[in-house]
Structures are given as C-alpha cells and as structure tokens.
Amino acid sequence: LLKLLKKSMNQINEIFSSSVWSNPKIAIEIVKSIKQKAVIFKRKYLRNVYIMEVCGTHTMSIAKSGIRDALYEYVNLISGPGCPVCVTSQGEIDSIIELGEKNDVIITTFGDMMKVKGTLGKSLSSLRLLNKDVRVVYSAMDAINIACENPSKEVVFVGVGFETTAPTIAASVKYAFENGVRNFSIVPFFKLVPPALKYLVDFKIGVIDGFILPGHVSVIIGAKSYDFLREYNIPSVISGFEPLDILRSIDILLEKKINNQNEIINEYSRAVNYEGNKNALKVMEEVFSVVDSRWRAVGVIKYSGYDFTKKYVYFNALKKFNVKIKDSLEPKDCLCGMILLGLKKPSDCPLFGKRCRPEDAVGPCMVSSEGACAAWYKYGVKR
C-alpha cells in the first residue's frame, strides 16, 4: 500500500510540476493583462481599483508570491476578515481564559490560539505556567479521544473557525452524543463568512470594487452562498490558492468591473461547485443553529455564528461552566480591527514589527498563521 501511495504521489507531483499553475510565462501574460485593464479602470473611475481577499490562505499566498509588489502601482489589494483566529473577539478570548482559570478541565485547541492574548495579556500559553492542562490538538476528534482516556476529567475544545472547520467539529459532536461521551464540550466561537461580507457592503466599510472569495470555505458552502452579492455592484470571484489562481481572479474582477457586470465567478471550479458539500451542510444543520456573533473590533454581526441546536446544547462549554462573554477593549495602539476591515495595512500599525512580533504578538493578526500582519512580517511586505 505504501509503495502504491508513493507511486501515486510521484505521479501527482509530475502532473503538477508541468501544469499551468506553475508556468511563469502564463503569470507574465496575466500580469500584463491586469495592468492594461487597471489603466482602463483608472481612466473610467479616476483612481486605482480596490480588491479585497477574504481568506487568510489567499493573504499568505499573495504575500509569499510577491503579487502585491508586482501590481502595487495598478491594484490595491486589501485583506479582509479572512482569518478566524483574528476575528475572534477580545471578550471571547477572555472567556476562554476565565474558563481555564476557574475550572479543573483539560483545554484542547488548535495551535494558532495558544498565543492569542486576552485583555490582561493572558493567553492559553500562560495558563500552562499556572499548571493548567492545555493541549494542542489537530481536530475535535483528538479532544474526544482525550476525554475517553480521562473519564474523570472534563475536556473542552476551543471551537474557533469558519465554515471550513465547522463540519468536522459538528461530526465530532454527533459522535460524542451517539457514543455517550459526556465529559466533552466545545466553546462555540464559529464565524460565518457570507454575513461578514454583507456587513462590509451594507455599511460601506471602505472602498471595495471586487471580492476574491475564499476557496476552502466555498468548498463547503458552495457558490450559491454568495448569490446575494449580485444585488450590489461588486463582482466577486471564488479563487484557488496558487499564484496563477489569484492573478486570474484579479484579471476577471477588473474585466467585470470595467463592464459593470456584478457576477459571481467560480474560478476554483476544480474544487468548488454551486451547491457545496451536501453531506457537510447536512451535519452542520443538524448540530448547529445560526445565531448572532461577535467579531473583533466590529461588534455583533447578525446571523454570523453558530451555537448548538436543542438536541446538542449539552456540548456548549460556556453554558456547562456558566461562563459569560463580556465586552472588552482592544489592546492600546493595536490596529488589528482596522486591518481586518481593510481600512489599514499592517505597516500602518505603530506596533508592527516593533512591540508586536510573532514571538510576542500584541494582536491576533500577528499571531495566526493566516493573519495579515503575520504574512507581511514573514515575507517582508512593505506596502
């Protein structure tokens, strides 16, 4: 089996290395096309185009590949609220810390959450210094396994993520319910992307001429989830993650904007369909109910989060341990909130690269591997 798998992977690598997605000549031609269309756009609108990517993986790919620098004089690429760790509110972080401080529990979490600081500078990492049991896991099922191995202890999983991670967490909760794992619960801090996009356009948060829509999220929810954007004069493209995917998406957006076509284009059709993943959507609908949710530096956005349905409400850790989410202030001088809304760039923040660095971050945009500040710092983006 291992030999067969190795052979298959070698074949995949050979196909990929010769594919259009790694062809520099195609990249050069698309960049030329983008610049030509950007000149036409500027003549029409008397300014450069503003395009927002709404996915942390896109943010990283743009920074790593140098797309921003290549198009700097022609296209303003702005990062939106595409990092789930970054949009988790300060009050939500505080509630996780409080739960861990006041209860004898095993807290399990994805690694990105370990160094995110609450109002008083505390984090899940600092809880370890207080001899609290905090463990990094790869999935909610890992947390369930820990719960089964420690039947006398309560195990809490920090549920932070977009629609991408929600299906596997929902499936894990269903498994715990059906198998009687009662010493397991989840902090439900899930966020939904389409309501955040609607918030941005309804309240005219900054200038946005087009959206590069998230690929991973769209695999789950499908292209149909963005149909509401047709009501606005903002073309949008669901994009893959290769640099050529992103360049092609920018080129499409410029063409649509120039021609006043507010279409939703699925550039990532090799992975995303119109209906989404029906099995994933089904389990999410069974386990979760849509609720209002807090977003960092934004406040409450209507119908933008998940809680548990009545059948599964037992697994809500906040209710199980009677923890309330309080309003909390942002760290002083931190511009994460403005950066998440696309109103500021990481380099605009007075803390960036100085008092705020990945090893000792002030705000979550520098902590998360999908954060805009982390991308700019790692790849030396200056503008």
N, C-alpha and C positions, 0 to 999 in steps of 0.2 A: 504493500500500500504506500509506504514512504517513497519507494522508487518511482511509483506511478505519479504520486503527488509532485515529486521533484521534477519529473519529466514534464508534467503539465505546466508547472510554474515557469520552467525554462521556455516553453513554447509561448506562454503569455508574455514573458519579458521580450522575446524576439519580436512578437507581433507589435507590442507597444513601442519598442525602440524604433521601428520602421513606420510607425503610424503618423498621421498628420499632426497629432497632438504634440509631437516633439520636433516638428520641422521648422527651423529658424527662417527659412525662405518665406514660408506662409506667414509667419509672425511679422516679418518686414513689410509684406504686402498689406496686411490688415492694418498695421500702424499707419502706413501711407494713406489708406482709405479713411481711417479715423481722422487724421489731420486734415484731409481735404474736406470732409463733412463738417468738421469743427469750424473751419473757416467760413463755410456757408452758414452754419448756425450763428456765428458771431455777427455776420453781416445782417442776418434777419433779426436777431434779438439784442444786438449791441453789447454782448457780454459772452463770456465763456460758459459752456454747458456745465451743469452740476449733476453728477450721477452718484447715487448712494448705494453702496453694497450693504446688504442686511444679513451678513453671515460672517462669523469670526474666521472661518476657514478661508473665505474669499479675502478677508483683510490680510491674513498671513500670506496668501499666495501673491497678492498684489505687491506687498512689501518685499517678499523674497525675490520675485522675478524682476523687479525694477520697473514695473508697468507705470507706477505713479510718476517716476522721474522721466520716463520716456514720453509721457503725454502731458507733462506739467504745464507747458505753455498753452495747451489746447483744451484740456479737460480737467475739471475739478472733481477728483474722486474723494468722496467723503464717506466716512464709516458711520453706520447707523447702529441701532441697538441689537447687534447680532451675536453678542456674547452672553450666554445665560448666567454665568457667574457674575459678570459685570452689572447686569440689570437687577440682580437680587438686591433688594433694598437694605439700607443700613439697619432698619428695625428688624428685618428678617434675620440678618446676621446676628444681631444682639439676642434674638430669641433662641437661636441655636446654642449660643454660648451660655445663656441662662439655663437652658435645659440640661446641658452637660455639667454645669457647676452645681446645680441643686439636686441632681438625681444620680443614683448609683446605677449608671447604664453604660453599655458599650455603644459608642457612637461610631458609625461607619459612614464613609464619604468618598466621593471621587477626589483625586489628589488636588485638583485645582482649588478646592475650597479650604484647604488646610491653612493657608497663609492670609486669607481674607480677614481684615481686621474689623472689629465692631467699633462702637462709639468710644469705648475706653481703651482702644488699642489692643484688646484681647482677640485671640483667634483660636481655632481648633488646635493649632500647634502649641499655643501657650497653655491650653488645658492639659496637655501631656506633662508639662512642668509641675502641674498640681496633682500628678499621679492619676489623672483621669484616663480611662481606657478609650483611646481614639484610634481607629484603624482605617487605612486607605484600602478600598476595595475596587474591583473593576465593574461590578454590577450589583444590583439589588439581590440577585440570587446568592452571591457571595455572602451578603449580610444574613440571608435566611439560613445558609449553612452554618454560620457562626452562631445564630440563635439556636439551631438544633444541637450544636455542640456544647452550648451553655444554657441548658433549660432553666436554670435558676436565675438567670440574668435577663434583663430587658435589653433588646438590641434595637437601636434607632438608626435608620438610614436617612441621610440628608438628601431629599429628592429635589435636586436643582437641575433644570434642563428645559429645552424646548420640546416640540413635538417629536424630535428625533429620539430622545431617550425615554419619553413617556410610555411607549408601547411595551418595552421590556420590563419597565417598573410595574406597569399595570398587570402584566402577565405574572410577575413575581408575587404581587399581592393576591392575585387569584389562586396561585399555587399555595400560598400560606393559608388562605382561607379554606381551601379544599383539603389540606393536609393537617389542619389543626395546629399550625404554628402560631401560638397566641402571644409569645414573648417577643414579637417583632412588630415594628411600626415605622411609619415614614413621616418625615417633615415635608408636607406638600408645598414646595415653592416652585412649581412648574409655571412656565410662561408660554403664551401662545403668540406666534408671530403676526398673523393677519390683523388682529385687533390693534397691535402696536403700529402697523403701517397705516391703518385707518386713522389712528390718533395723530400721526405725523401729518397726514394730508388734510384732515378735518380742521386741525388747529394751525395749519400752515406754519409748521415748525421749520424755519429755514427755507432756502430755495432748493427744490428737488425737481429736476427735469426728467428723471428716469430712475427706476429701481433695478439693481441687479439682485434678483430674488434668490433665497438660499436653496442650495441643491439638496442637502441632506433632509431638511425639513420637508421639502416638496416631494421627496420620495414617499414620505408617509401620508401627507395630506392631499397631494395631487394638485395639478394646475388649476383645477376648478375653484380652489380656496381663494384665489386671487381675482376672481371674476368681478368683484366689487370695485376693483381699481379702474375698470372700464368707465365708470361714472366720472372719473377725473381725467384731466388732460395730461396723464402721466403714463407713458409707455413703460412696460416692465418686461424683463427677460429672466426666466429661470435659467441659471447658468451652472455649468460644471466647474471644476476646480483647477483644471490645467490652465496655464497662462493663455493658451490659444482660445480656450473656452471663454475666458474673461474678455480678451481682446475682441473676439467675435461678438460677444454680448454688447460691449460698448459701441461697436460699429453698428449693430442693429438698432440700438437705442437712439443713436444720432439720426439714423435714417428715418425712423418712425417719428421722432420729434420734429425734424425738418418738414416732414409731410403731414404734420398734425394728425398722426394716427396713434390713438391711445390703445394699442393692442397689448395682449399678454402673450409673449412668445416663449415657447418651451425649447430653448437651445439644448437642454440636457435631456433630450428625449430618449437617449440610450439608457437612462435610469429612472426617469420620471414620466408617469402617464397622467391623463386627465383626472381619473377617479382616485388615484392614490392607492395605498396598500389597504385593501378592504379588510383583511384579517387583523391588521394592526389597529385600524379605525374601530373595528368591532369590539376588541378587547378594551380599548380606551373608553369607548362609550359605555361599556358595562361597568367599569371600575370607577371612572371619573365623572364628575359633573362640572360644567363650566361655571366659573364664578369670577367676580371682580378680583383684581390682583394689584398689589403694589409694585411699582417699578422704580428703581433707584433714580433719585433726583427728579422724577416725573410726578410721582404720586399714584393714585389709583386709576387704572385704565379698565373700563367696563369690559366684562366678559373676556378677560385676557389671561386667566389662570385656571387651574384645576384643583378641586377638592375631591373627596370621595363621595360616591353615591351612598345612599342609606344602608345598603347591604354591606358595604365595606368600610363604613365610617369608623369602626373599631380600630382600624390601622392608621388613623390620624394621630401622630405622636403629640401634636400640640394640644389636642383635646384629651388625650390619655394622661398627659402630665400637667394639664391645666396651665399652659404657657400662653401668654398673650403677646401679640405683636404691637410694639409701641412705635410712635413716630420718633425718629432720631435725626439729628443734624448730620450733614455731610462733613467730612474732615476739612479743617480750615485750609483754604487755598487750593484744595483739590478740585480739578475741573472735569472729573470723570462724567458727571451728569451732562455737562455741556458737550463733551466729546461723544457720548452715546447718542445724543440728538443730532449730531453732525454740525453743531454750531461752532465748535472749536476743534483745532487739531492738537494732538499730543504735545507738539512743540510749543503751543501757546501756553501750556501749563507751567507756572513758575517752579513747580516741584519736579518736573520731568527730568530724569537723568541726574538729579541732584539729591534732594532728600527722598525722592521716590525712584527706586530701582527694583528690579525683580527680586533680589535677595532680601530686600527690606522695603516692600511697597507700602505706600500710603493708601492708594485707591485700588480697586479691583481690576481696573483696566490694565494695570501693570502686573498684576498677579497672574491672571488667567493666560493660558497658552493661546487663547483666541482673542485676547484683548488688544485694542488698537495701540495702546501705549507700549505693550509688550512687543508688538510687531515692529513698531517704529524703533524701539530701543535695540531689539535683536538684530535688525537688518540695517541700522544706521540711517533710517529715513530722516531727512532734514526739513522737508517742505510738503 
